[in-house]
Amino acid sequence: MEDSLQKEREIMKVCLLAGQIMLQSGAETYRVEDTMMRIASSYGIDHTHSYMTPTGIIFSLEDPQPMTRLNRITERTTNLHKIDQVNSLSRRISAGELSIDEAYLALQEIDRTQAIYPLWLNVLMAAVASGCFLIMFRGTWSDFIPAMLAGGIGYYCSVLLHRLVPVKFFAEFSGALMIGLSSIFFVKYGFGQARDIIIISSVMPLVPGLLITNAIRDLMAGHLVSGLSKGAEAFITSFAIGAGIAFMLSFQ
């Protein structure tokens, strides 16, 4: 009986860690629940229940001994690579390739993995994306470089402030503020022409596109609490971006 209870605890730890990694990395709620249930089922526990929001996971096993655990989620980001790694690990577990201890060690390794790309590369890609959005929005090539610079500066300031003050609203607000300031500066001194298009293009890397998509998918899947929570977070982020731009333009 004691061995069975210990095994159940180990399975619970594996399921919760897998769910925590996926939820922190930006996975949809139904995908997290499905992965946790599949892992538990692969280790011989079929009767499981899960309930989660963007800030917490409640997972319960019924057999052989009822057990419920809660994991608090305090940090959320977008890391599709980690989601893919956990999905691949889940498939290996389902195929019987990993023991419980091996799976837990592999999940710990995934959890410790830092960002795949360095900050300078993320800033560079944000800058390039801003320039490409400008062309897509029918801007002129003369504004391509100003849009790149404004987008890169805004993204860098957003990431930097988020590290100093872990409040997403202020990070997005400061990023948008710097984008507005940079765009106004470029146009005022003749380096850019269409201020509005430069601003719109530059804020695109800050827009919570994945969050909006996940909110809609969760709502369609019936996860109303998670869907509404993510939708509210996306709305607040969008409001912060708009407020930062509006604050800077109010001085014009």
C-alpha positions in Angstrom: 0.0 0.0 0.0 2.8 2.4 0.9 4.6 1.6 -2.4 1.4 2.3 -4.3 0.9 5.6 -2.5 4.5 6.6 -3.2 4.1 5.8 -6.9 1.0 7.9 -7.0 2.8 10.8 -5.5 5.6 10.5 -8.1 3.0 10.4 -10.9 1.3 13.5 -9.5 4.7 15.3 -9.4 5.3 14.5 -13.1 1.8 15.5 -14.2 1.9 18.8 -12.3 5.4 19.7 -13.5 4.4 19.0 -17.1 1.3 21.2 -16.7 3.2 24.0 -15.0 5.8 24.2 -17.7 3.2 24.3 -20.5 1.0 26.8 -18.7 3.9 29.1 -18.0 5.0 28.8 -21.6 1.7 30.0 -23.1 -0.1 26.7 -23.9 -3.9 26.5 -24.2 -5.8 25.2 -21.1 -7.3 22.2 -22.9 -3.9 21.2 -24.2 -2.4 21.3 -20.7 -5.2 19.2 -19.3 -5.0 16.7 -22.1 -1.3 16.3 -21.6 -1.6 15.8 -17.9 -4.3 13.2 -18.2 -2.4 11.3 -20.9 0.7 11.1 -18.7 -1.3 9.8 -15.8 -3.1 7.3 -17.9 0.2 6.0 -19.4 1.4 5.2 -15.8 -1.8 3.3 -15.0 -4.1 6.0 -13.5 -7.1 6.6 -15.6 -9.4 8.4 -13.3 -8.1 12.0 -13.1 -9.6 15.4 -12.8 -8.0 18.8 -13.5 -9.0 22.4 -13.2 -6.8 25.3 -14.1 -6.7 29.0 -14.6 -3.8 31.1 -15.9 -2.6 31.5 -12.3 -3.0 27.9 -10.9 -3.4 24.2 -11.5 -5.6 21.9 -9.5 -5.0 18.2 -10.3 -6.6 15.2 -8.7 -6.1 11.4 -8.8 -8.8 9.0 -7.7 -7.1 5.6 -7.6 -5.7 3.9 -5.7 -5.8 6.6 -3.1 -7.6 10.0 -3.6 -5.0 12.8 -3.9 -5.3 16.4 -4.9 -2.5 19.0 -5.4 -2.4 22.7 -6.3 0.4 24.4 -8.1 0.5 28.2 -8.2 1.6 29.8 -11.5 3.3 33.2 -10.9 5.1 33.8 -14.2 3.8 33.4 -17.7 5.6 34.0 -21.0 5.6 32.7 -24.6 7.9 29.7 -25.3 6.6 27.4 -27.9 9.8 25.4 -27.8 9.1 24.3 -24.3 5.6 23.4 -25.1 6.8 21.2 -28.0 9.4 19.6 -25.8 6.8 18.6 -23.2 4.5 17.3 -25.9 7.3 15.2 -27.3 8.1 13.9 -23.8 4.4 13.1 -23.3 4.4 11.0 -26.5 7.5 9.1 -25.3 5.8 8.4 -22.0 2.7 7.1 -23.8 4.9 4.8 -25.8 6.4 3.4 -22.6 9.9 4.7 -23.3 10.4 6.5 -19.9 10.0 5.5 -16.3 8.4 7.9 -13.8 11.9 9.0 -12.5 13.3 9.5 -16.0 10.3 11.5 -17.0 10.6 13.8 -13.9 14.3 14.4 -14.5 13.6 15.2 -18.2 10.9 17.7 -17.2 13.2 19.3 -14.7 15.8 19.7 -17.4 13.2 21.4 -19.7 12.1 23.6 -16.9 15.6 24.8 -16.2 16.2 25.6 -19.9 16.6 29.3 -20.5 15.4 31.2 -23.5 16.5 29.7 -26.7 17.5 33.0 -28.2 19.5 35.8 -26.5 18.0 39.2 -25.9 19.9 41.0 -28.6 18.5 38.6 -31.2 14.9 39.0 -29.9 15.3 42.8 -30.1 16.7 42.5 -33.7 13.8 40.3 -34.8 11.3 42.7 -33.2 13.0 45.5 -35.2 12.8 43.5 -38.5 9.2 42.6 -37.8 8.3 46.2 -37.3 9.9 47.2 -40.6 8.0 44.4 -42.4 4.7 45.4 -40.8 5.3 48.9 -42.1 5.5 47.6 -45.7 2.5 45.4 -45.1 0.5 48.5 -43.9 1.4 50.2 -47.2 4.1 52.4 -45.7 7.0 53.7 -47.8 10.5 52.3 -47.9 11.9 55.6 -46.5 10.1 54.8 -43.2 11.4 51.2 -43.0 14.5 52.0 -41.0 12.7 54.4 -38.6 10.1 51.7 -37.9 12.8 49.1 -37.3 14.6 51.4 -34.8 11.4 52.4 -33.0 10.2 48.8 -32.8 13.5 47.6 -31.5 13.8 50.4 -28.9 10.3 49.8 -27.7 10.7 46.1 -27.4 14.0 46.4 -25.5 12.6 48.9 -23.1 9.6 46.7 -22.4 11.7 43.6 -21.7 14.2 45.6 -19.6 11.5 47.2 -17.4 9.7 43.9 -17.0 12.9 42.5 -15.5 13.1 45.4 -13.1 9.4 45.7 -12.2 7.5 42.4 -12.9 4.3 44.2 -13.7 3.3 43.6 -17.3 1.1 46.8 -17.6 4.1 49.1 -16.8 6.4 47.1 -19.1 4.0 47.4 -22.1 3.2 51.0 -21.2 6.9 52.0 -21.2 7.6 50.2 -24.4 4.8 52.0 -26.2 6.0 55.3 -24.6 9.4 54.8 -26.1 7.9 53.9 -29.5 5.8 57.0 -29.5 8.8 59.2 -28.5 11.1 57.6 -31.1 8.5 58.0 -33.9 7.9 61.6 -33.1 11.6 62.3 -32.9 12.3 60.6 -36.3 9.5 62.5 -38.1 10.3 65.8 -36.4 13.9 65.7 -37.6 13.1 64.5 -41.1 14.3 60.9 -40.7 10.8 59.6 -41.1 7.6 60.7 -42.9 4.4 58.9 -41.9 4.4 59.0 -38.1 1.1 57.1 -37.7 2.2 54.2 -39.8 5.6 54.0 -38.1 3.9 53.9 -34.7 1.3 51.2 -35.7 4.1 49.1 -37.2 6.4 49.4 -34.3 3.9 48.4 -31.6 3.0 45.1 -33.4 5.8 43.1 -31.6 4.2 44.1 -28.3 0.6 43.1 -29.3 -0.5 40.0 -27.3 -1.5 38.0 -30.4 -0.9 34.5 -28.9 -2.8 35.5 -25.7 -5.8 36.6 -27.8 -5.7 33.4 -29.8 -5.5 31.2 -26.7 -8.4 33.1 -25.1 -10.6 32.5 -28.1 -9.6 28.8 -28.3 -10.2 28.2 -24.6 -13.6 29.9 -24.8 -14.5 27.7 -27.8 -13.3 24.6 -25.9 -15.6 25.5 -23.0 -13.0 26.7 -20.5 -14.8 29.9 -19.7 -12.8 31.0 -16.7 -9.4 30.6 -18.4 -10.7 32.1 -21.7 -12.1 35.2 -19.9 -9.0 35.6 -17.8 -6.7 35.5 -20.8 -9.0 37.8 -22.7 -8.9 40.3 -19.8 -5.1 40.1 -19.7 -4.9 40.7 -23.4 -7.3 43.7 -23.1 -5.2 45.2 -20.3 -2.0 44.7 -22.3 -3.6 46.3 -25.4 -4.8 49.2 -23.2 -1.3 49.7 -21.8 0.1 50.0 -25.4 -2.6 52.4 -26.4 -2.2 54.5 -23.3 1.5 54.8 -23.8 1.1 56.0 -27.4 -1.8 58.3 -26.4 0.3 59.8 -23.6 3.2 60.6 -25.8 0.9 62.0 -28.6 -0.9 64.3 -26.2 2.2 66.5 -26.0 2.0 67.1 -29.8 
